[in-house]
Amino acid sequence: MADVAAPSAPAHDADGRRRRSQDSRARIVQAMLELVHAGETSPPAELVADRAKVGLRTVFRHFNEMDSLYREMSAVIEAELQSVIARPFKAKDWKGRVVELVQRRASAYERIAPFRRAADVHRLRSPVLEADHARFAALGREILRRELPPEAARDKARFEALDMLLSFEAWVRLRRDQGLSAKRTVEALELAVAALVDPI
């Protein structure tokens, strides 16, 4: 008698496993984000598993290297930044829009600051985080260049000074190292940016 092939698993079983796997992955990413926002710059896998309410093996199965998890986290953070970028400007003239970039970036920087601090701890050892850092910096420069008139964009010293003032690093220096509130930081940066663009 010919061999009878074993029945294959029903398609809905495979779909259920896939959904559970996707749910576990999403919970692990969310747990990592929450831990980083709470100040854990390098959360251990055990803490991530406990927060996500999954087994430790599940964490390692989904993310066998930390770069994989940081890539998932970067996608979430980038989505937040893109929502800020997509918001229409209130100012009608280019000088007003450049100054307005301070306030627009302030809200994004406040949200992503804990992640960026965690990323900076690991960036020199992580090609993924290094690439993300370079991409975000390039995006900021591109947005600034887009809002400037050609003659201002060609003024290299002025352009670089504006790019620095609008950077995350400038925000952190004023917020953390100089102890300013978010409101005072915005005021200081708006003053500096306006001083650079007003003479043009």
N, C-alpha and C positions, 0 to 999 in steps of 0.2 A: 504494500500500500504506500502510495506517495506520501512524503512528509507534508504535514499541514503547517503552514506558517503561523507563528503566534500572532494573535490580533494586535494591531497597533493601538497605542493609547488614543483615546478619543481626542479630537481637535480641541474640545473645550477644556480638557485637562491641561494641554500645552498652553492654551491662552491664559488659563488661571495662573499657571506657574510664572508665565511671563509678566503678568500684571503684578503678582506678588514681588517678583524680582525688581520691577520698576518702582514699586512702592517702597521697598527697602532702600533702594538707591536714593530715592528722593528724601527719605527720612534721614539717611546718613548725611547727605549734603546739608539739609536743614539743621541737623544737630551740630555739624561742624561750624556752620555760620553762627549759630546761637552761642556756641562756646567761644569763638573768636570775638564776637561782639561783647561777650562778658569779660574779656581780657585775657583769655587763654591764647597766647601767641603760637603755641605748638601743642594742641590737645592730644593726649595719648589715645591710642586706638580703643583702650578699655573705656575711657570716658565718653568717647564718641558712641560706642556701642550701647553704653548705659543710657545716654541721653536719647538715642534713636530707638531704644527698646528693641534692639536686635542682638543676636549673638556676636561674639567677637569674631568668630569664623566668617560670619556674613560680611563684616566690615572688610576683612582681608580678602574675601572672595571678590567683592566689588572693586576694591581699591588695593591692588597688590603693591602699589607704590604711591607715595604721597603726592607726586606730581599729578597723578590721575585725579585725585580728590581736589587739588588746587585748581585743576582745569575746570572741573565742574563748578567750583566756587566762583572762579573768574567769570564764567558765563552769567551767573546770577548778578554779580556786581556790575558787569558790563551792561546788562539789561537796565539796571537802575540808572547808570550814567546816560544811556541812550535816551531814556525818558526825559532827562533834564535837557539834553541836547535838542530834542525835538520840540521843546516848548517855545512858542513864538516870543520874539523880543517885544518889549513894550516901547523902547526907545525908537524914534524914527530916523535919527541921524547916526552915522557910524561911530562918532565919538561917544554918544550915549550908549550905544550897544556894547562897545568895548568896556566901558565902565560897568555896565550891567553884567558883564561876564563874571565880575567878582561875586555878586550876589548869587548868580546861577550856579557857579561852581561851589560856593560856600555850602549850599544845601547838600550837594553831592559829596563833598569832602567830609562833612560831618558824618554822613551815613557810612562811607567806606573807610574812614580812618582806622577803625580796629583791624579790618582786613588788611589794609595796606601796611600797618605796623607788623602784623603777623607775616605778611609776604616778604617784607624787608629782612626779617630774621633769616629767611630761607632762600632769598633770591640769588645769592652768590653761588649756591649749590644746586639751583634749579633752573634748567634751560627754559622750562615753561614759564616760570615766574619772571625770569629775565626778559623773555619775549613779550610777555604781557605788559611789563613796565615800559618797555620801549614803544609798544603799540599805543598805550594810553598817552604817553608823552607826545608822540607824533600826532595823535588825534587832537590834543590840546593846541598844538602849534598850527595845525591845519585850520581849526576853527578860528583862531586869532587871525591868521593870514587872510582868511575869507572875509572877515569883517573890516579889515584895514583897506584904505585906498592904496593903489599901487605904489605911490611915492612913499607912503609910510612903511609899507611892507619891505621896500627896498632899503630903508634906513636900518642897516644891520644892528647897530648899537641900540637903537630905540626898540626894534623888534625883540631883540634878545632880553632887554630889560623888562619889557611888557610880559614876555613869555615866562620869565622868572617870577614876576609879581603874581601872575595868575596860576602858578604851579602849586601842586599839593605840598611841596617842600616848604614854600613860603608860608602857606597856611599853617603847617605844623609848627614852624619856627615861632610864629606869633601866638598860636594857641597854647602850645605846650611849653616851649622854652621861655617865652616872654610872659606867659600867664594871662593873656588877654581872653576876654569872653568872646563868643562867636560874633556878637554885635560889634564889639570894639575892633575885632580883627577885620570885619567887613569895612568899617569906617576907615581904618588905617590903609587898607589896600585900595579902596576907592579913591582916597586922597592921593596916593602915590600914582595910581594909573591915570587919574585925571590930570595930574601935573605933567605927565609925559605926553598925553594926547592933545591937551589944550593948545600948545603953541603951533601945532601943525596946521 
